[in-house]
Amino acid sequence: MNRPFLDFQSEIEVQVLNGSDMGQILHSNVACGNSARHICKQMRSTVCNVIVNNKYKFSLLIDESTTITKLATMIVYVRTSFDGIKPVTIFSDLIELRSSNATSILSSLPQPSRLF
């Protein structure tokens, strides 16, 4: 629902009111963030393994942007088509750049092992 991890505690309280046994541990926004990062890593790995194992053609789309705090970032997407269906674009990574020149962007590109 695009809510911050700080709302995680109130979500647990709602589930308890609904009768769910939520246990006593891992109720912090930090634990929520760690869980989300782990799930993201596993999902990225699964999708990339499907692409590689089935030898699907893919392309990388890279876009450089600047945050409101003037931080240069690079967004990496993977674009592919599964079994000839309509192409899909999948978010892969958001990378902080030291600067926005070509050398910095090239050196910041993820290694294939990080993408796949």
Secondary structure per residue as TSV (DSSP state, phi and psi in degrees):
chain	resnum	aa	ss	phi	psi
A	1	M	-	360.0	13.4
A	2	N	-	57.3	39.6
A	3	R	-	-102.2	150.3
A	4	P	-	-68.6	157.0
A	5	F	G	-63.4	-19.4
A	6	L	G	-64.6	-22.1
A	7	D	G	-79.2	-4.9
A	8	F	H	-58.1	-42.1
A	9	Q	H	-61.2	-42.8
A	10	S	H	-68.4	-30.0
A	11	E	H	-66.3	-38.5
A	12	I	H	-64.3	-42.9
A	13	E	H	-60.4	-39.4
A	14	V	H	-64.8	-42.0
A	15	Q	H	-65.7	-36.7
A	16	V	H	-64.1	-42.6
A	17	L	H	-62.4	-29.5
A	18	N	T	-80.1	-3.2
A	19	G	T	99.4	3.7
A	20	S	-	-79.7	141.2
A	21	D	-	-89.1	106.1
A	22	M	-	-95.0	3.3
A	23	G	-	71.6	-169.3
A	24	Q	S	-118.7	-7.0
A	25	I	S	-120.6	168.0
A	26	L	-	61.4	43.7
A	27	H	-	-106.3	14.7
A	28	S	S	-96.6	162.9
A	29	N	H	-65.7	-27.8
A	30	V	H	-67.7	-45.2
A	31	A	H	-62.7	-38.2
A	32	C	H	-62.9	-45.4
A	33	G	H	-62.9	-42.1
A	34	N	H	-62.6	-41.5
A	35	S	H	-63.8	-43.9
A	36	A	H	-63.4	-41.5
A	37	R	H	-64.1	-40.8
A	38	H	H	-64.2	-46.0
A	39	I	H	-61.1	-43.0
A	40	C	H	-60.3	-45.1
A	41	K	H	-61.8	-43.0
A	42	Q	H	-67.5	-40.0
A	43	M	H	-66.0	-43.0
A	44	R	H	-60.6	-43.2
A	45	S	H	-63.2	-43.1
A	46	T	H	-62.4	-47.8
A	47	V	H	-62.9	-44.6
A	48	C	H	-66.2	-37.0
A	49	N	H	-63.2	-39.1
A	50	V	H	-61.9	-43.8
A	51	I	H	-61.6	-48.2
A	52	V	H	-69.9	-47.4
A	53	N	H	-64.8	-31.8
A	54	N	T	-94.0	2.7
A	55	K	T	54.6	39.9
A	56	Y	-	-72.4	143.0
A	57	K	-	-74.1	145.0
A	58	F	E	-148.0	163.4
A	59	S	E	-136.3	155.6
A	60	L	E	-102.9	132.8
A	61	L	E	-111.6	128.7
A	62	I	E	-125.3	132.3
A	63	D	E	-133.0	132.7
A	64	E	E	-99.1	139.0
A	65	S	E	-143.9	167.9
A	66	T	E	-125.4	133.9
A	67	T	-	-79.4	172.7
A	68	I	T	-63.0	-23.2
A	69	T	T	-92.7	15.7
A	70	K	-	69.8	23.0
A	71	L	-	-88.9	124.3
A	72	A	E	-78.1	131.1
A	73	T	E	-133.4	159.0
A	74	M	E	-126.8	128.4
A	75	I	E	-102.4	131.1
A	76	V	E	-116.6	127.0
A	77	Y	E	-119.9	150.4
A	78	V	E	-110.6	130.5
A	79	R	E	-117.5	128.1
A	80	T	E	-151.6	172.0
A	81	S	-	-127.7	121.1
A	82	F	S	-87.8	117.9
A	83	D	T	51.6	38.9
A	84	G	T	77.2	4.8
A	85	I	S	-79.6	176.5
A	86	K	S	-50.5	134.1
A	87	P	-	-58.6	144.3
A	88	V	E	-120.1	147.4
A	89	T	E	-113.3	125.2
A	90	I	E	-118.3	126.1
A	91	F	E	-63.1	133.3
A	92	S	E	-112.7	-46.6
A	93	D	E	-161.2	156.2
A	94	L	E	-124.3	118.2
A	95	I	E	-118.6	131.9
A	96	E	E	-78.7	132.9
A	97	L	-	-102.9	143.7
A	98	R	S	-70.9	-37.8
A	99	S	-	-154.5	170.7
A	100	S	S	-102.9	25.2
A	101	N	S	-85.9	166.1
A	102	A	H	-61.1	-39.5
A	103	T	H	-63.1	-44.2
A	104	S	H	-66.1	-41.4
A	105	I	H	-63.5	-45.1
A	106	L	H	-63.9	-42.6
A	107	S	H	-71.8	-21.2
A	108	S	H	-87.9	-10.8
A	109	L	S	-57.4	138.0
A	110	P	-	-64.9	144.6
A	111	Q	-	-71.3	151.5
A	112	P	H	-52.6	-34.0
A	113	S	H	-65.6	-26.6
A	114	R	H	-80.8	-36.5
A	115	L	H	-71.2	-44.9
A	116	F	-	-108.4	360.0
